[in-house]
């Protein structure tokens, strides 16, 4: 059985940017529109999403 897992984080929330981007609240959010696109693509496919606490706090409606 194959399992699909997805890390849900925005473009600026990666380790490689940690020395450049200090304040996530000042960055452009793309997580909502991109997550909706992924969900449309997956349609009825079961997957596990791992979500950053920052994303869950800022966009609780997205997690439902």
Order of alpha helices (4+ residues) and beta strands (2+ residues): beta-alpha-beta-alpha-alpha
